[in-house]
Amino acid sequence: MPMTSRARLFLHLLVAAACLLLPAFGAGAAQTVEEPWRIRFLEAAIVIGPVVRLGEVAVPVGDMPPAKWRELAVRELWPSPPENGRAVNMTRPRLQEAVVRTMNDLAPYCLFPGSLALQRGGALIGREAVQETVVKALTPLAGGLDGESSFSDFRLPQYIFLEHAGQRLEVEPPKRLAPGRVTLRLLVRELDGGVAQKLSGSLFLDCLREVPCAAAPLNRDDVLEPGHVTFVRMNMARLRGEPWDGRGGPWRLQRPIGINQVIYQADLGHIPAIKKGNIVTVLYEGKSLRLSVQGEAMTDGVPGQSIPVRNVQSRKQIFGIVRDTSTVVVNTAQ
């Protein structure tokens, strides 16, 4: 969101004051006594009073005595952001400069993030809480999928500021939840249901399930038999299509399939009743006509399918409907 003039003035004052004291940082660092602890600044924090205290924006790391941290945590650093419920972002250089100005003796022991976002008042939802909210919202939907579902590779906001504690975070349910990368929209709602913020994110939905695979290498045009099929546990998110559901048939293969490779629905075709090159009976049927001649099938065909047939005597090509393994019907009543 746009930074107000008061917030910009707040940051400029911090920088100006720090620049006067930068030489002291180097001098202090040269005289540092090694300690078994560090002070790590957070990426985002809520401050309460008019002055930021160290314990609000940082945590101890390593072997720091609790009493030592209680003493340091109350140290005042710099003025809090001027407006309640409005976040101010401090870049890493600005944060380092502000630390030099306010606590030069501890600066060599500090670990800095890429930036520090501060808000006076309100509430902060951290990354773990954001992820927990998303998982809680999507788990019932994932339970409706066929297989064992789990979430991974979360790409969510690292933190979310709320202007006041009455706001709440919601996840807008996706229109269709399917294995793979899932795009999400996060909503911060007001007490009256209005939307105060819209944010985006995503995660990866894995879904493990047993799918039919080739028990042995299969060739194109092979007839699929029960002994050719085995079931292997696969991640549905990594498949390139819809696997065969085990129904229908008889089937023949449209492509070669290696051992333990998935048998997709698109890999299967019906076994033709008539094959290309077969000599068939071409039956002409009409209101007052019934005539049969011999013809040569120009393509494979299954019952009910229209295929081209060439008259053996006249060599003329016509189209007819496959009735059975030896008959193609031409309707002359149309």
C-alpha positions in Angstrom: 0.0 0.0 0.0 1.2 3.6 -0.6 3.5 5.0 2.2 2.1 8.1 3.9 4.2 11.3 4.2 4.5 10.7 8.0 5.8 7.2 7.4 8.4 8.5 4.9 9.5 11.2 7.3 9.8 8.5 10.0 12.2 6.4 7.8 14.2 9.4 6.6 14.8 10.5 10.2 16.1 7.1 11.1 18.5 7.1 8.1 19.8 10.6 8.8 20.5 9.8 12.5 22.2 6.5 11.6 24.6 8.1 9.1 26.1 10.3 11.8 26.9 7.2 13.8 28.1 4.7 11.2 31.8 5.1 12.0 31.0 3.9 15.5 29.7 0.6 14.1 33.1 -0.3 12.7 34.9 0.7 15.9 32.5 -1.3 18.0 32.9 -4.3 15.8 36.6 -4.3 16.1 36.4 -4.5 19.9 33.6 -7.2 20.0 34.0 -10.1 22.4 32.7 -13.3 20.9 29.4 -14.4 22.4 27.6 -17.7 22.0 24.4 -16.0 20.9 23.0 -13.6 18.4 19.9 -11.4 18.0 17.8 -12.2 15.0 15.4 -9.5 13.7 12.1 -10.7 12.4 10.7 -10.1 8.9 7.4 -8.7 10.3 6.3 -7.5 13.7 3.5 -5.7 15.6 4.5 -3.0 18.0 2.3 -1.6 20.7 3.5 1.6 22.2 5.0 4.8 20.8 8.5 3.4 20.9 9.7 0.1 19.3 11.3 -2.2 21.8 13.9 -4.9 20.9 11.7 -7.7 22.2 8.9 -6.8 19.8 11.1 -7.0 16.6 13.8 -9.6 17.4 14.4 -12.9 19.1 17.5 -14.4 20.7 19.4 -17.2 18.9 21.9 -19.5 20.5 22.9 -19.7 24.2 21.7 -16.4 25.6 20.8 -16.5 29.4 17.1 -15.8 29.9 17.9 -13.0 32.3 20.1 -11.4 29.7 17.3 -11.4 27.1 14.8 -10.0 29.6 17.2 -7.1 30.1 17.7 -6.5 26.4 14.1 -7.1 25.3 12.9 -3.8 26.9 15.6 -1.7 25.2 13.9 1.2 23.3 15.0 1.4 19.7 13.2 4.1 17.6 9.7 5.7 17.3 6.9 3.4 16.3 5.1 3.9 13.0 3.0 7.0 13.2 -0.4 5.5 12.1 -2.2 2.6 13.8 -3.0 -0.3 11.4 -0.6 0.9 8.7 2.5 -1.2 7.9 5.9 0.5 7.3 8.6 -1.4 5.6 12.3 -1.0 6.5 14.8 -2.3 4.0 17.9 -4.2 5.3 20.2 -1.2 5.0 17.8 1.1 6.8 17.3 -1.5 9.5 21.1 -1.8 10.0 21.5 1.9 10.1 18.8 2.3 12.7 20.3 -0.5 14.8 23.7 1.3 14.7 22.1 4.5 15.9 20.1 3.0 18.8 22.1 0.0 20.0 25.6 0.2 18.5 27.0 -2.0 21.3 24.8 -4.9 20.1 25.0 -4.3 16.4 27.8 -6.8 15.7 25.7 -9.5 17.2 22.6 -8.9 15.1 21.3 -10.9 12.2 19.2 -9.0 9.7 16.4 -10.1 7.3 16.0 -8.7 3.8 13.5 -6.3 5.2 11.4 -5.6 8.4 7.7 -4.7 8.1 6.3 -2.9 11.2 2.8 -2.1 12.1 1.6 -0.2 15.1 -1.4 -2.1 16.6 -3.6 -4.6 14.8 -2.6 -8.2 14.4 -0.1 -10.3 12.5 -0.7 -13.7 10.9 2.7 -15.5 10.4 3.6 -17.9 7.7 2.8 -21.0 9.8 -0.7 -19.7 10.7 -1.4 -18.8 7.1 -0.4 -22.3 6.0 -2.5 -23.8 8.7 -5.6 -21.8 7.6 -5.1 -23.0 4.0 -4.7 -26.6 4.9 -7.7 -26.6 7.2 -9.9 -25.1 4.5 -8.8 -27.5 1.7 -8.5 -30.8 3.6 -12.3 -31.5 3.5 -12.3 -30.9 -0.3 -9.2 -33.1 -0.8 -11.0 -35.8 1.1 -13.5 -36.1 -1.7 -10.8 -37.1 -4.2 -10.2 -40.8 -5.1 -6.9 -41.5 -3.4 -4.6 -40.4 -0.5 -4.1 -36.6 -0.7 -1.5 -34.4 0.8 -0.2 -30.8 0.3 3.3 -29.6 -0.5 5.3 -26.8 -2.0 3.3 -24.0 -0.4 3.7 -20.6 -2.1 1.9 -18.3 0.3 2.3 -14.9 1.8 5.1 -14.9 4.4 2.9 -12.8 6.7 -0.4 -10.9 6.7 -1.1 -7.8 8.7 -4.6 -7.1 10.0 -5.6 -3.6 10.7 -7.4 -4.7 13.9 -8.0 -7.9 15.7 -11.6 -8.2 14.5 -10.5 -9.0 11.0 -10.2 -12.7 10.0 -8.4 -14.6 7.2 -10.4 -16.9 4.9 -9.6 -19.1 1.9 -11.9 -18.8 -1.1 -12.6 -22.4 -2.2 -11.3 -23.2 -5.7 -14.0 -24.0 -8.3 -12.4 -27.4 -8.9 -9.8 -29.1 -6.8 -7.6 -31.5 -8.7 -4.2 -33.0 -8.2 -1.3 -30.7 -9.2 -0.6 -27.0 -8.7 -3.6 -25.3 -7.1 -4.0 -21.5 -7.2 -5.7 -19.9 -4.2 -7.2 -16.6 -3.2 -7.0 -15.5 0.4 -9.4 -12.9 1.8 -9.2 -10.7 4.9 -12.7 -10.0 6.0 -14.2 -7.4 8.2 -16.6 -8.0 11.0 -19.5 -7.2 8.6 -18.3 -9.7 6.0 -16.7 -7.1 3.7 -13.4 -7.8 2.1 -10.5 -5.7 3.3 -7.7 -7.4 1.5 -7.3 -9.9 -1.4 -4.1 -12.0 -1.6 -3.0 -14.9 -3.8 -1.0 -18.0 -3.3 -0.7 -21.6 -4.4 0.3 -25.1 -3.3 0.8 -28.5 -4.8 -1.8 -31.2 -4.2 -0.4 -34.8 -4.3 -2.9 -37.7 -4.6 -1.7 -41.2 -4.4 -3.8 -44.0 -5.8 -3.4 -47.4 -7.5 -3.8 -47.2 -11.3 -3.6 -49.9 -14.0 -0.2 -50.5 -15.5 1.3 -52.9 -18.0 2.4 -56.1 -16.3 4.6 -56.9 -19.3 5.7 -54.9 -22.4 2.7 -54.5 -24.7 2.7 -53.6 -28.4 0.4 -51.6 -30.6 -2.7 -53.6 -31.7 -2.3 -56.1 -28.9 -5.6 -57.2 -27.3 -5.6 -56.2 -23.7 -6.1 -59.3 -21.5 -6.5 -59.4 -17.7 -3.1 -61.0 -17.3 -1.5 -57.9 -19.0 -2.6 -55.6 -16.2 -1.1 -54.9 -12.8 -1.9 -52.1 -10.3 0.8 -49.7 -9.1 0.5 -46.8 -6.6 1.1 -43.6 -8.5 0.8 -39.8 -7.8 -2.1 -38.6 -9.9 -0.6 -35.1 -10.0 2.3 -36.5 -12.1 0.2 -38.4 -14.7 -0.2 -36.9 -18.2 -3.9 -38.0 -18.6 -6.8 -40.0 -17.2 -5.8 -43.6 -16.5 -8.0 -46.4 -17.6 -10.8 -47.1 -15.2 -10.6 -50.9 -15.8 -14.1 -51.0 -17.4 -15.4 -51.7 -20.9 -13.8 -53.6 -23.7 -12.6 -55.7 -25.1 -9.8 -53.3 -26.0 -6.7 -53.2 -28.2 -3.8 -50.9 -27.7 -3.3 -47.8 -29.7 0.4 -47.5 -28.8 3.2 -49.6 -27.2 3.3 -49.5 -23.4 6.4 -50.5 -21.3 6.3 -52.6 -18.2 4.9 -50.8 -15.2 3.9 -47.8 -17.4 0.4 -46.4 -16.8 -2.4 -47.6 -19.2 -4.3 -44.4 -20.0 -7.9 -44.4 -21.4 -6.6 -42.7 -24.5 -4.3 -45.7 -25.1 -7.2 -48.1 -25.7 -9.4 -48.6 -28.7 -12.3 -51.0 -29.4 -11.4 -54.2 -31.2 -12.8 -53.8 -34.7 -15.5 -56.1 -36.0 -14.2 -55.5 -39.5 -10.5 -54.9 -40.3 -9.1 -52.9 -43.2 -8.8 -55.2 -46.3 -11.6 -57.6 -45.2 -14.1 -58.7 -47.9 -17.5 -58.0 -46.6 -21.1 -58.1 -47.7 -22.4 -54.6 -48.6 -26.1 -54.6 -48.0 -28.2 -51.9 -49.8 -31.5 -51.4 -47.9 -34.3 -49.1 -48.9 -38.1 -48.9 -48.8 -38.5 -51.2 -51.8 -34.9 -52.3 -52.4 -32.6 -54.9 -50.9 -29.4 -55.7 -52.7 -26.1 -57.2 -51.6 -22.7 -57.1 -53.2 -19.2 -57.8 -52.1 -17.0 -54.9 -51.0 -13.5 -54.4 -49.5 -13.3 -52.5 -46.2 -11.0 -49.5 -46.6 -10.5 -49.0 -42.8 -11.2 -50.8 -39.5 -14.7 -50.5 -38.1 -16.7 -51.3 -35.0 -20.5 -51.9 -35.0 -22.4 -48.7 -35.5 -19.4 -46.9 -37.1 -19.5 -45.5 -40.7 -16.6 -46.8 -42.8 -15.6 -46.5 -46.5 -16.1 -49.6 -48.6 -15.0 -50.2 -52.2 -17.3 -52.2 -54.4 -15.3 -55.2 -55.6 -16.9 -55.2 -59.1 -17.4 -51.5 -59.9 -14.4 -50.3 -57.8 -16.7 -47.5 -56.6 -16.2 -46.3 -53.0 -19.3 -45.8 -50.8 -19.9 -45.4 -47.0 -21.8 -47.8 -44.9 -22.6 -48.6 -41.3 -20.9 -51.7 -39.7 -23.6 -54.2 -38.6 -21.4 -57.1 -37.6 -18.1 -58.8 -38.5 -19.1 -59.4 -42.1 -21.8 -56.9 -43.0 -21.9 -53.2 -43.9 -25.3 -51.6 -44.5 -26.0 -48.7 -46.9 -29.3 -47.0 -46.3 -30.8 -46.0 -49.7 -34.0 -44.6 -48.2 -32.4 -41.3 -47.3 
